[in-house]
């Protein structure tokens, strides 16, 4: 295949991330429903709305590149989400369930942070200034969500599960 340069790699990563965000958007309502505490349900509800906006930003990046928004299968996110489902099945009825949900959600967040960090670096390298701004906005949201989940775990959920 011709064109295997950084821009082609950027586009592939963008498609991978688009697939991942779409899969996450389907998983988050299940996680919110499984949460035992109101605070965690609320955090998931907020992130559902953020994720919808993140998908819209990815749509914009595709348009900036003159490409159709589409995903390519991301086996990594499928595995991470499958682990989250396993935690919900095994611990959903127990005090540790919310701690497990937070751990699963943070695995997702950390994956997204790596993807958006890479996309941001490549957008800078490629001079994609508008895309850079959109990606940076999402990266900041993902980092904030990770921090919120950590605080919720450390201050309330983990002590209750212990």
N, C-alpha and C positions, 0 to 999 in steps of 0.2 A: 504494500500500500504506500503510495507516495504521500508526502506531507507529514511524515512522522517527526514533527518538530514540537517545540514547546507549546505552540498554539493548539496543535492537534491534541497534545496531552492535556492541556487546559480544558478543551472541549470534552474530552473523555471523562475527566475528573468532574466536570460540571454535570454531565449526564449521570454519573455515579451518585453524586450528591443529590441530584433531583430525585432519583429513585429512592434514595435513603430518606429524604424528607417526606416523600409521599408515603412510604412505609411507616415512618414514625407518626405521621398524622393519623394513620389508621390505628396504630397501637395505643396512642395516648388516651383516648376515651376509655379503653379497657383498663388501663392503669389507673385512671382517675376513679373509675367505678370500683376497682378493687381496694383502693385506699381506705383505711379505717379511720384516719383522722381528717377532720375538716381542713386543717392547714395544708395537708398534702394534697387533698382533692382540689383545693384552691390553687395551689402551685401548678398542678397539672392543667387545670382549666385555663390559667393564664398562658401556659406554654402552648396549649392547643392554638390559641389565637395568635401567638407569636409565630408559631410554625406555619400557619396559613399565610401570614405576611412574608415569611422567609421564602415560601414557595413562589409567591408573587415576585419577590426580588430576583429569584433565580430565573423566572420567566423573562424579566427585564434584561438580565444578563444575556440570555439566549438571543433576545431581539437585538441587543447591541452588537452581537456577533453575526447577525443575519441568519440565525439558525432557528429551527423549530424546537420548542421545549420538549424534550423526551428523555427518558431515563434508560440506563443500561443496568442490568441486574447487578446489585451490590450484595455479594454473598456475606460480606463482613456484617452489614447491618442486619441481614436476615438471621445470622447466628446470634448476634447480640440481643435482638428482639426475642428469639426463641428461648434464650436463657432467661429473659425477663418473664416470659410465659411460664417457664418451669418454676421460677420462684413464686409466682402467683398461685400456681397449683399446689405446691408443696407447703407454703407458709402463709397463704392468704387468710386462713382462719385463725392464725396465731398472732401473738403480740409482735413477733419478729417480722410479720408480713410487710409492714410499712418500711422497716429498715431494709428489707430485701428489695422492695419497690424503688426506694431511693438509690440503692446500689445499682440496680438495673438501669434506672434513669440516668445516673451519672456515667455509666458505661456508654450509653448513647451520647450524652453530652460530650464526653471526652473524644469519642470518635468524630463527632461533628466539629469540635474545636480543631482537631488535626486536619480535617478536610478543608475547612474554611481558612485556616492558617496557610495551608499550601496554596489554595486558590488565590488568596490575597497576595502572597509572594510572587506567584506567576503573573497575576494581573499587573502588578507593579513592573515586573520585568518586561512584559509585553506592551507596556504603555497604555493599558486599558483603564484609564482614569475613572470613567463613569462606573465601570464594573467594579473597580477597586472600592469605591465608596459604598456600593450596595453590599459587597461581600464583607467589608469592615463592619457595617452596621449589624449584620447577622452574627459575625464573630463575637462582637461585644455582647449581644443578647445571649448567646450560648454560654459565654464565660459568666455572665451574671446569673443565669439559671443554675449553673453548676455551683456557684457560691451560695445561692439561696438554698439549694438542696443540702449542701454541707451544713449550713447553719441550722436548718430544720432537723437534720439528723442528729447533730451534736447537742442541740439544746433541748430536744423533746423526744424524738422518735427512738434514738438508740438507748437513752436511759429507760424509757418505758419498756423496750424490748428486753433489756438486761434483767 
